[in-house]
């Protein structure tokens, strides 16, 4: 795994953080003092999963 994977994961993490923060605020899913921590945690968990999903889709469609 090269440096590109880490850079792409970081690029995915930034909008994922803001999206999860917005969802937590919009639907009032967490107390106010825990929203930032939950947004960071969800971004840290979801970003690698999104990266693997995009990579899998890309490999699937390019090898057909």
N, CA, C and O atoms as a MOPAC input file, in Angstrom:
PM7 MOZYME 1SCF
protein

 N      0.83900 1    -1.16100 1     0.00000 1
 C      0.00000 1     0.00000 1     0.00000 1
 C      0.89200 1     1.23400 1     0.00000 1
 O      1.71000 1     1.42900 1     0.89800 1
 N      0.72000 1     2.04600 1    -1.00600 1
 C      1.55200 1     3.22600 1    -1.13000 1
 C      0.97300 1     4.43400 1    -0.41800 1
 O     -0.06400 1     4.36600 1     0.24300 1
 N      1.67300 1     5.52500 1    -0.57700 1
 C      1.25100 1     6.77800 1     0.03800 1
 C     -0.07200 1     7.26600 1    -0.56200 1
 O     -0.81000 1     8.02400 1     0.06700 1
 N     -0.35800 1     6.81700 1    -1.79300 1
 C     -1.59800 1     7.24700 1    -2.44500 1
 C     -2.82400 1     6.78600 1    -1.65700 1
 O     -3.82000 1     7.50600 1    -1.57800 1
 N     -2.75300 1     5.61000 1    -1.08500 1
 C     -3.88600 1     5.09000 1    -0.31000 1
 C     -4.17100 1     5.96200 1     0.90300 1
 O     -5.33000 1     6.23700 1     1.21400 1
 N     -3.13400 1     6.39100 1     1.58100 1
 C     -3.31900 1     7.24800 1     2.74900 1
 C     -3.84700 1     8.62100 1     2.36200 1
 O     -4.68300 1     9.18900 1     3.06500 1
 N     -3.36700 1     9.15100 1     1.25400 1
 C     -3.84000 1    10.45400 1     0.78600 1
 C     -5.30000 1    10.36600 1     0.36300 1
 O     -6.09600 1    11.24100 1     0.70200 1
 N     -5.65700 1     9.32700 1    -0.36700 1
 C     -7.05400 1     9.16300 1    -0.77400 1
 C     -7.97200 1     8.93700 1     0.42400 1
 O     -9.09800 1     9.43400 1     0.44100 1
 N     -7.50900 1     8.20300 1     1.41300 1
 C     -8.30600 1     8.01400 1     2.61900 1
 C     -8.50000 1     9.33400 1     3.35300 1
 O     -9.58400 1     9.59600 1     3.87500 1
 N     -7.47900 1    10.15800 1     3.40000 1
 C     -7.60000 1    11.47100 1     4.02300 1
 C     -8.57000 1    12.35900 1     3.25300 1
 O     -9.35800 1    13.09100 1     3.85100 1
 N     -8.51100 1    12.29200 1     1.92800 1
 C     -9.43300 1    13.06900 1     1.10300 1
 C    -10.87700 1    12.61400 1     1.33100 1
 O    -11.79500 1    13.43400 1     1.29900 1
 N    -11.08000 1    11.34200 1     1.55400 1
 C    -12.42000 1    10.81700 1     1.83900 1
 C    -12.84400 1    11.18600 1     3.26400 1
 O    -14.02700 1    11.42100 1     3.51200 1
 N    -11.89900 1    11.23900 1     4.19300 1
 C    -12.21200 1    11.48500 1     5.59600 1
 C    -12.79100 1    12.87700 1     5.83500 1
 O    -13.70300 1    13.03000 1     6.64700 1
 N    -12.28700 1    13.87400 1     5.15600 1
 C    -12.72200 1    15.25300 1     5.41000 1
 C    -14.21100 1    15.44700 1     5.12000 1
 O    -14.92900 1    15.91700 1     6.00300 1
 N    -14.70900 1    15.11000 1     3.92900 1
 C    -16.15600 1    15.27400 1     3.73300 1
 C    -16.99500 1    14.30400 1     4.56900 1
 O    -18.13100 1    14.61600 1     4.92500 1
 N    -16.44000 1    13.13600 1     4.88000 1
 C    -17.16400 1    12.18000 1     5.71800 1
 C    -17.36200 1    12.74600 1     7.12400 1
 O    -18.41800 1    12.55100 1     7.72700 1
 N    -16.36400 1    13.43700 1     7.64100 1
 C    -16.48300 1    14.07300 1     8.95100 1
 C    -17.59600 1    15.12000 1     8.95100 1
 O    -18.44900 1    15.12900 1     9.83800 1
 N    -17.58100 1    15.99700 1     7.95400 1
 C    -18.59500 1    17.04700 1     7.91300 1
 C    -19.98800 1    16.47800 1     7.66900 1
 O    -20.96800 1    16.98900 1     8.21100 1
 N    -20.08400 1    15.44000 1     6.86900 1
 C    -21.37800 1    14.80400 1     6.63600 1
 C    -21.90100 1    14.14300 1     7.90700 1
 O    -23.07900 1    14.28600 1     8.23300 1
 N    -21.05300 1    13.42900 1     8.62200 1
 C    -21.49800 1    12.78300 1     9.85200 1
 C    -21.83700 1    13.81400 1    10.92400 1
 O    -22.77600 1    13.61500 1    11.69500 1
 N    -21.08800 1    14.91000 1    10.98200 1
 C    -21.39900 1    15.97900 1    11.93000 1
 C    -22.74900 1    16.60200 1    11.60400 1
 O    -23.53900 1    16.88400 1    12.50500 1
 N    -23.01300 1    16.81400 1    10.33600 1
 C    -24.29400 1    17.38800 1     9.90300 1
 C    -25.44900 1    16.44500 1    10.23700 1
 O    -26.48700 1    16.88700 1    10.72800 1
 N    -25.27400 1    15.14800 1     9.97400 1
 C    -26.32700 1    14.17500 1    10.26000 1
 C    -26.60800 1    14.12900 1    11.76500 1
 O    -27.76500 1    14.06300 1    12.17900 1
 N    -25.55700 1    14.16300 1    12.57700 1
 C    -25.75500 1    14.14300 1    14.02400 1
 C    -26.50100 1    15.38400 1    14.50600 1
 O    -27.33400 1    15.29600 1    15.40900 1
 N    -26.20800 1    16.53600 1    13.91000 1
 C    -26.90100 1    17.76500 1    14.29800 1
 C    -28.32600 1    17.80100 1    13.75400 1
 O    -29.25500 1    18.19600 1    14.46000 1
 N    -28.49400 1    17.39400 1    12.51400 1
 C    -29.79500 1    17.48300 1    11.85200 1
 C    -30.83800 1    16.59800 1    12.53600 1
 O    -31.95900 1    17.04100 1    12.78900 1
 N    -30.48200 1    15.38400 1    12.82700 1
 C    -31.42700 1    14.43100 1    13.39100 1
 C    -31.31000 1    14.29300 1    14.90700 1
 O    -31.98500 1    13.45500 1    15.50400 1
 N    -30.46400 1    15.10400 1    15.53300 1
 C    -30.29600 1    15.12600 1    16.99100 1
 C    -30.05100 1    13.71900 1    17.53500 1
 O    -30.74900 1    13.25600 1    18.43700 1
 N    -29.05500 1    13.05600 1    16.97400 1
 C    -28.75800 1    11.67200 1    17.34900 1
 C    -27.80400 1    11.55000 1    18.53400 1
 O    -27.62200 1    10.45800 1    19.07300 1
 N    -27.19700 1    12.65800 1    18.93800 1
 C    -26.24100 1    12.60100 1    20.03800 1
 C    -26.34200 1    13.88200 1    20.85500 1
 O    -26.75700 1    14.92100 1    20.34100 1
 N    -25.96200 1    13.80700 1    22.12800 1
 C    -25.91800 1    15.03000 1    22.92400 1
 C    -24.91000 1    16.01900 1    22.33700 1
 O    -23.95900 1    15.62100 1    21.66400 1
 N    -25.11900 1    17.28100 1    22.59100 1
 C    -24.28900 1    18.33200 1    21.98800 1
 C    -22.81500 1    18.14600 1    22.32600 1
 O    -21.96600 1    18.33000 1    21.45400 1
 N    -22.48700 1    17.78800 1    23.55700 1
 C    -21.08400 1    17.68600 1    23.96100 1
 C    -20.39300 1    16.43600 1    23.41000 1
 O    -19.17400 1    16.31800 1    23.52900 1
 N    -21.13500 1    15.50300 1    22.81000 1
 C    -20.52400 1    14.28900 1    22.25400 1
 C    -20.54100 1    14.25100 1    20.72800 1
 O    -20.01000 1    13.31400 1    20.13100 1
 N    -21.13200 1    15.23800 1    20.09800 1
 C    -21.27700 1    15.19600 1    18.63800 1
 C    -19.93700 1    15.22400 1    17.91400 1
 O    -19.74100 1    14.48400 1    16.95000 1
 N    -19.02600 1    16.05800 1    18.36200 1
 C    -17.73200 1    16.15400 1    17.67300 1
 C    -16.95500 1    14.83200 1    17.78200 1
 O    -16.36200 1    14.37100 1    16.80700 1
 N    -16.96600 1    14.24100 1    18.96100 1
 C    -16.26000 1    12.96900 1    19.15000 1
 C    -16.88700 1    11.86600 1    18.30600 1
 O    -16.18200 1    11.05400 1    17.70700 1
 N    -18.20400 1    11.84300 1    18.26500 1
 C    -18.88900 1    10.81800 1    17.46600 1
 C    -18.66200 1    11.04100 1    15.97800 1
 O    -18.55400 1    10.07800 1    15.21900 1
 N    -18.58800 1    12.30300 1    15.55000 1
 C    -18.32300 1    12.59400 1    14.14600 1
 C    -16.91200 1    12.15500 1    13.75900 1
 O    -16.70900 1    11.60500 1    12.67700 1
 N    -15.94800 1    12.39400 1    14.62900 1
 C    -14.56800 1    11.95700 1    14.36400 1
 C    -14.49700 1    10.43400 1    14.31200 1
 O    -13.85700 1     9.87000 1    13.42500 1
 N    -15.15000 1     9.77400 1    15.25800 1
 C    -15.14300 1     8.31200 1    15.27700 1
 C    -15.80300 1     7.73100 1    14.04000 1
 O    -15.28000 1     6.79500 1    13.43500 1
 N    -16.95300 1     8.28400 1    13.66100 1
 C    -17.64000 1     7.75100 1    12.48200 1
 C    -16.84600 1     8.01700 1    11.20900 1
 O    -16.84100 1     7.18300 1    10.30200 1
 N    -16.17800 1     9.15900 1    11.12500 1
 C    -15.34600 1     9.43400 1     9.95400 1
 C    -14.15200 1     8.48400 1     9.90200 1
 O    -13.76700 1     8.02200 1     8.82900 1
 N    -13.57000 1     8.19600 1    11.06200 1
 C    -12.42700 1     7.27900 1    11.11000 1
 C    -12.82600 1     5.85800 1    10.73600 1
 O    -12.01700 1     5.12100 1    10.17300 1
 N    -14.04300 1     5.46800 1    11.03600 1
 C    -14.50200 1     4.12000 1    10.71100 1
 C    -15.00200 1     4.03300 1     9.27400 1
 O    -14.70200 1     3.07200 1     8.56600 1
 N    -15.76300 1     5.03400 1     8.84500 1
 C    -16.38300 1     4.97700 1     7.52000 1
 C    -15.40700 1     5.24100 1     6.36400 1
 O    -15.57700 1     4.68300 1     5.28100 1
 N    -14.40800 1     6.06700 1     6.57500 1
 C    -13.49800 1     6.42600 1     5.47700 1
 C    -12.75600 1     5.23200 1     4.88400 1
 O    -12.75000 1     5.08400 1     3.66200 1
 N    -12.13200 1     4.37600 1     5.68800 1
 C    -11.49500 1     3.19100 1     5.08700 1
 C    -12.49900 1     2.25400 1     4.42000 1
 O    -12.18800 1     1.62900 1     3.40600 1
 N    -13.69800 1     2.15600 1     4.98500 1
 C    -14.72100 1     1.30600 1     4.36300 1
 C    -15.15000 1     1.86000 1     3.00700 1
 O    -15.33300 1     1.10300 1     2.05400 1
 N    -15.30900 1     3.17300 1     2.92100 1
 C    -15.65100 1     3.79900 1     1.64200 1
 C    -14.51400 1     3.60500 1     0.65100 1
 O    -14.75700 1     3.33000 1    -0.52400 1
 N    -13.26800 1     3.74400 1     1.11400 1
 C    -12.10600 1     3.55500 1     0.23800 1
 C    -12.07000 1     2.13400 1    -0.32500 1
 O    -11.83700 1     1.94100 1    -1.51800 1
 N    -12.30000 1     1.15200 1     0.52700 1
 C    -12.28800 1    -0.24900 1     0.07800 1
 C    -13.43700 1    -0.50500 1    -0.88800 1
 O    -13.26100 1    -1.22500 1    -1.87100 1
 N    -14.60600 1     0.06600 1    -0.63000 1
 C    -15.74500 1    -0.11800 1    -1.52900 1
 C    -15.47200 1     0.49800 1    -2.90000 1
 O    -15.75400 1    -0.12200 1    -3.92600 1
 N    -14.93200 1     1.70100 1    -2.92400 1
 C    -14.62100 1     2.35400 1    -4.20000 1
 C    -13.53800 1     1.57900 1    -4.94000 1
 O    -13.62700 1     1.39200 1    -6.15400 1
 N    -12.53300 1     1.13400 1    -4.22700 1
 C    -11.46100 1     0.36100 1    -4.84500 1
 C    -11.99100 1    -0.95800 1    -5.40100 1
 O    -11.60900 1    -1.36200 1    -6.49900 1
 N    -12.85700 1    -1.62400 1    -4.66300 1
 C    -13.43700 1    -2.88500 1    -5.13500 1
 C    -14.28700 1    -2.67900 1    -6.38000 1
 O    -14.20800 1    -3.45800 1    -7.33000 1
 N    -15.09800 1    -1.63000 1    -6.37200 1
 C    -15.90200 1    -1.33300 1    -7.55400 1
 C    -15.02500 1    -1.00500 1    -8.75400 1
 O    -15.30300 1    -1.44500 1    -9.86900 1
 N    -13.97300 1    -0.24000 1    -8.52900 1
 C    -13.08000 1     0.13000 1    -9.60700 1
 C    -12.38500 1    -1.11000 1   -10.18200 1
 O    -12.27200 1    -1.24900 1   -11.40000 1
 N    -11.92700 1    -1.99500 1    -9.32100 1
 C    -11.27100 1    -3.21200 1    -9.79400 1
 C    -12.26400 1    -4.13400 1   -10.49800 1
 O    -11.90300 1    -4.80400 1   -11.46500 1
 N    -13.48700 1    -4.17600 1   -10.03300 1
 C    -14.49600 1    -5.02600 1   -10.65300 1
 C    -14.80900 1    -4.55900 1   -12.07400 1
 O    -14.87200 1    -5.36600 1   -13.00100 1
 N    -15.00300 1    -3.26500 1   -12.23500 1
 C    -15.39500 1    -2.75400 1   -13.52700 1
 C    -14.24300 1    -2.60100 1   -14.52500 1
 O    -14.47500 1    -2.56000 1   -15.73300 1
 N    -13.00900 1    -2.51800 1   -14.03100 1
 C    -11.89400 1    -2.40000 1   -14.96300 1
 C    -11.40000 1    -3.76300 1   -15.43100 1
 O    -10.69100 1    -3.84400 1   -16.43400 1
 N    -11.75700 1    -4.83500 1   -14.72800 1
 C    -11.29300 1    -6.16300 1   -15.13300 1
 C    -12.32300 1    -6.91400 1   -15.95500 1
 O    -12.08500 1    -8.04900 1   -16.36600 1
 N    -13.46300 1    -6.29100 1   -16.19700 1
 C    -14.50000 1    -6.95400 1   -16.99400 1
 C    -14.12600 1    -6.92800 1   -18.45200 1
 O    -14.87000 1    -7.43600 1   -19.29000 1

